[in-house]
Amino acid sequence: MIFISELAYSFHLGSDKNRKNSVRSSAKNNVSGTTSMTNNGIQNAKTLSKCDKHNYRKYDDNQEQIVIIKGTSSLYKDVQYFYKTEFEEARLEYNSRQTRDDRKINDYFKKVSDNSKSDLACEIIIELGDKKFWDTKDSKYKQKMTNVYSKQVDDLELLMPNFKVCSAIIHYDETSPHMHIVGVPIKNNCKTGMTTQVGKTDVFTRNSLKELQDKMRTLCIEEYNREYNLEATLKQKLKGRNKDINVSDMSNYQETKDLIEKHQKEIDSISNNSLELKSNSNIIKKEITNLKKVPLKDNLFIISKEQKDKLEDYIDKVDKTTDDYREVKELSANLNIITKQAKQDSKRIKNLKENNDALQLRVDSLSEKIETQEKQIDEYRKDNFNLKYQLQQLDQLFKRLINFLKRMINRKDKEDVYAEVVDDMYNNQIISEKTFDNILSYGNHDIKRDDYEL
């Protein structure tokens, strides 16, 4: 694997709180180089239409550099269709409980769109890597992000089952490849109004959004490394928690610590020797100045044994300090290598931890999904058992009804009256033609007693 530097990750949920022109301007000039108005939520049909035109590049008919991961070529119709299917049962059930027509809901899509307190849909923008990173990458390299972002959609649906994704599209026509996801957050079992409703504030709370962002960024870098065969790590978030690998977790931590301590001792020793040499050098200089010349010899001096010993001692200290310096220099070189390796090990540990966290997230999410499905299966089994029991009861009741009609028609004093009843039941599709013939022919004794059906 090839190692590269850390990558930035952005997971942004659109909001209605920032609609000022200054915010829009800053959004168009953000660090990623995108022109998306990331601060705006999708509050109504009008903003949904604008989002449709922007995301699908319909304003300039430029769709060559976009990739649709989920949805059709019309975001507006996708969201509208979702409303007509997802909320239809709840809408009809709600209307059946209303005694006044003016309280009934004819179009839930329009009702939410007209309500200024609710968002019609939510947009999430995901981006891995900043403008500086992508500036050096060619189109082929960028296009591989399709698989990475596609996996992000799968992970989002797995982690947030109450956020229904209607559209997911990647933009490659700007500096940084990024993805727009538009969906509808729903809440179930509502006590007032429709039992199923749009619920942005219920699905995306401050805590749930932070937790989702942390999980999505971990899953994204893991998928990126798998797709590109790299060992990239994530940059620390500017806000929120992001625990780094502790230095004591590095594989050569103790070795590095021992070398640093030894290195410091050597430096302290050389420093002390240097101070001593500096002090002795003044003494040596003075001794040399006071040396007596040999008579009649200008270039020869007389040196006493005491002076000779001082010079030899000084030379020995110089030699020792020089040797110590060489050792420290070599130790520093080794320490630099180990320090560099320690940084690499730290990043690799961080990368492995992120990959492990990503795998654990998927396992946990799938386990929760399986547990939910098993509960649903148990409910379906109970419902199936109850339905079977009710069907058996109905079957017994129907048998008794048919036998009763047969007996009544077989009586001369009741034949015409009950024959008319049987005829009405057939005309109103309560009984089949086969059962109709069965009952009327019973008096002729040419049919079997149990030969009937609903």
N, C-alpha and C positions, 0 to 999 in steps of 0.2 A: 504493500500500500504506500501511496505518496502522502506525505504530510503537508497540509497547508495551514494558513493562519485561521484565526477565529472569524466566524460570520455573525452578522447581525440578523435578528429575526423580528418581524413586526406582525402582530395580530391585532387588527383594529376593528371594533364594532361601531358602526355609524350611530350618531346621536343627533337629536333635534335641538340640542342646547346651544350649538354654535352655528348660527346662520348669518353672522355678520360678514360683510364684504372683506374685512381684514382677515378673518379666519379662512375664507375661501381663497384669498390671495396667497396666504401662507401655505395652504394645502396644495396649491398649484406649484409652489416652489419649494417643496419639501426635499429633504436630503436624498430621498430615493430617486428623484428625478421624474416621478410620476406626476400626472396632471389630474389625478382623481380627487374629487371633493370629499375626502375621507371623513370630514366632520359632520356630514349631513346624513340624517336618517331618511327612511322612505315612509313618509307620514300619510300620503294619500295617493290617489290614482295619478295625479299630475306629476308628482315627484317620481312615481314608479315609471311613468312614461319617459321622463328625462333620463332616468337611470338606464332604461332599456336602450335608448338612443346612444348614450355614452358607452355603456359596456359592450354593445354590439357594433360600435363604430358606424351607426346608421347616419350620423350627421355629415360624414364625408365619404360614405360608401367605400370604406376601407376595411374589409374583413379578412384580408390575406394573412395578417399577422396576429390573428386571435384564434384560440382553440377552445371549443366548447366541450367541457367535461361532462356537464349534466344539463338537461333541458333542451328546448328547441331553439329556433332562431328568433323567438319572440318572448322576451322576459315578461312582458305585460300579460300575454295570453297564458303563460305558464302559471303565474301567480293567480290569475283569475280562475283558471281551471282548477287549481288546487283548492280555492275557496269553495267552488261548486261541488267538489267531491268530498273533501275532508269535513266540512261543516254542515253538509246537507242533512244528514240524519238528525243532528242536534237541532238544526233550524226547524225541521218539520215537527219534531217532538215538542219544541218550545211553542210553536204556533198552535199545536193541538190543545195546549193548556190555556190558551187565551180565549176570553169570551168577547173581546172587542177586536174588530178588524184593524183598527188604527195602532194596536200594540203588536201586531204580527210583523214578522221580518220577511220581506219579499226577496231581498238581495243582501246577503251578509257582507259581501265585498263592498258594496256601495255604502252600507251602514257604517263600516269601520273607516272607510275612506272619508266620510263626511264628519267623523268624530275627531275633533282636534286633539283630544286627550289620548288617542291611541295611534300606534304606528301600524300601517297596513302590512309592512314587511320589514325585514332587517337586512342590512348589507354588511358583510365581513370582508375585509381586505387582508390578504396574507402575502407576505413578502420575505424571502430569504436572501440575504446579501444586500449591500448598499450600492449606490451608484459607482463609487470608487472601485468596488470589487468587480462589477459587471462591465465596466468600461474596457477591461482588458480581455474580455471573452468574446469569441465569435458566435455566429448564429447557431452553428451546430451544437456548441456547448450549451447554449441557452435553451435550445429546444428539448434537451433531456430533462428539463424541469417539469415537463408535462406529466411524466410518471410520478415525480415527487409530489406535485400539487394534487394529482388525482388521488393519491394515497391520503393526502390531507383531508380531502372531502370524505373519504371512507371513514377516517378516524374521527372526524367531526360528527358524523352521523352516529358512530358507535358511542362516543362520549356524551353526546347531547341528543338523545332520542326524541326529545320534545321540540327540537328545532328541525323543522322539515325543509330540506334543501330543495328549492325549485330550480335554481340555475347556478352553474359554476362555470366561469370562463376565464381563460388566461390571456393576458395582454403581452405580446412580444414586440409591439411597435414602439415601446418606450425603452429607456436605458436599462431599467431593471425589470426582469420578468416578474409579474405579480398576478395574483388571482382575486377575482371578485366573486363572492358567494352571496346569493340572495335567497332568503328562506323566510318561513313564517314560524314564529315560536307559538306553541299552543299549550293551553292548560286544560286539564280534564276535571271532571267531577265538580264543576262549579255549582255553588249553592243557589245563586241568583242568576237569572237570565238563561242563556243557552248552557247546556251542560259542558259543551266544549267550545272554547273561545280563544281568541288571540290573546297572548299573555307575555309580552316582552319583559316587563318588570318582574314577572314571576319566574321566568326561565333564566334571564340574565341579571342576577343580583351581583353586587360588588364582589362577594366571595366566590360565587360560582364562576364568574368571568375570569377572575384572577387564577383560579384553579385550572380553568379550561386553557387559558393562555400558557401556563406553565407546562401543562401536559402536551399541548399542541406543538410547542417549540421543541420539546424533547423528542417527540415522534418525528418531527420534520427533519432534524439534523441526522437522525438515525436513518431515515429513508434516503436522504441526500447522499450520505456516505455509502450506502448500499448501491445506489444508482450510479454514482461516479467512482466507486472503488477508492474512496479517500478516508482520511481520519480527521476530518474537520471537527472543530468544537464551536460552541456558541459563545458569543460575547456576553458578558454579564449585563443583565438588564439595568437600564438607567434608574428604573423605579422598581420597588418590590424586593422580595427576597431572592437571593441566588447564591446558595452556599458553595464555596469553592472547595477543592480538595485540600485537606490539611497537609501541611508540609511533612508531618510525621508519617503520612501514608505512602510517601515516596519509597521506592524499593532500596535506594542507596542512601537513605537519610542519615543513618548512623555513621556510615563511612565518611560522608561529607562533613558531618558534625565533628568527627575526630580530626579530620584533616584541617578544618578551620581552626580548631583549638591548637593543633600542633603548629600551624602556620602563624598563629598569633604569638605563641611562645618564641618561635624563631625570630619573628620581627622584634619582639621585646628584647631578646638577647642581642641582636645586632644593634638595636638602638642604644642599649647600655654600653656596648663595646665602642660604638662610634663616639659617644660622649667621653668615654675614658681616653680614646685615642686623641680626640681633640684637646683634651686637657694635657696629655703626655706630649703632644706635638710641640707645644710651647716650651716645655722643659727641654726637649731634644734640641729644638732650635737654639735655645740659650746655651746648652752644652756645646753645640757645634760652634757657636760664636766665640766661646771661651777656649777653644782648642789652641794649644801652643804650637808654633811652627818649629820645624826641625832647623837648627842652625845651618845657614848657607843653602837651604833647600826651600824655595818658595812654594812648591806644590806639595810638600809633605808636612803632616801635622802629627804631633805627639798626642796619643789617646791613652788615658789611664784605664785600668781594669774596670773600675767602677763605671766609667763612661761607656766602655765596651759592653758591659752587662746591660746597661740601660738601653743602648741601641738594639741589642739582640732581643731584649724583651719587647721593645716596641715593634720590631720587625715580625716577631712571632704573633703578636696581637693583630697586626695588619694582615698577616697570612690567614689567621683564624677567622677574622672578620670577612675576608674575601671568600673563604670557603663557605662560611655560613650564608653569605649573600647568594652564592651559586646554588646552594641547597634550597634556599627560599625561593629563588627565581624558578627553579625546576618544580618546586612544590606549588608555586602560583600557577604555572602552566598546567599542571595536573588538576589543580583545583578548578581552573577555568573550564577544562574539559568536562569534569564531573558536574560542575554547576550547569553547564549547557545541557548535559545528558539528563540532569535532574529536572530541568525545565521541560525537556522533551517527555520524560517519564510522567511528569505531572499532567501534561496535556493528554498523553495517552490514557492515563488513569481516568481523567475527566471524560475522555471520549468513550472509554469502556463503560464508565458509570452511566453516561447518557444513553448508550445503547441498551444497557441492562434495564435502566428505568423505562425506556421505550417498550421493551419487550414485556416488562412487568405490567405496564399500563394496558397493553393489548390483552394480556392474559386476564387481568382483573376485569377489564371491560367486557370481555367475552364471557367470563364466568358470571358476571352480573346479568348479562343478556340471557345466558342459558338458564340461570335461576329464575328470571322473569318468565321465560318461555315455559319452563317446567310448571310454574304456578298457573300459567294460562292453560296449559294442557290439563292440569288437575281440575281447573274450573270447567273446561270443555267436557271432561269425563263425567263430572257431576251433572252438567247440563244434559249430556247425552243419556245418562242413566234416567234422569227425570223425564226426558222426552220419550224414552222407551216405555217408561211406566205409564205416562199419560196416553201414549199411543195404544198400549194394551188396554187401558181403560176405555178409550174411544172405540177400539175394535170390539170389545165385549158389548158395549152399549149399542153399537151399530148392529151387531148380530141379533141382539134382543129386539131392536126396532124392526129389522127385516122379518124376523120370525113372527113378531106381533102382527105386522102387515099381512103376512101370508095367512095367518090364522083368521084374521078379520075378513080378508077377501074370500076365503074358503067358506065363510058363513053366508048363507043365502040372504039373511036379513041385513048384512053389513057390506055385501059385495060391491054394490054400486058406489056407496059413500067412500069407501077406502080405495077403490079403484081410481076415483077422481083425485084423492090425495096423492096416490102414487104417481098419477099422471102429472100433477102440479110439481111434485118433487123432481121429476125427470125434466120437465120444461124449464125449471129454474136451476138445472145442472147440479142438484143436490145428490142425485144418484146417477149412475151410468146407464147406458142403454142395456147392457148385459144384465145388470141388477133389475132394471125395469121389466125386462122379459122374464127374468127368473121369478119375480113376485107374481106377475099376472098368470104365468103358466103353472103355478104351484098347485092350483086346484086340479089340474089335469094329471098330476103326479108323473110328469115326464122330465123333471129336473132334480138335481141333487140338492139336499137341504143346505149345504155349506157353499154352494156355487154362487157367490155374490162378491161385489167389490164396491168401493166408494165411487 
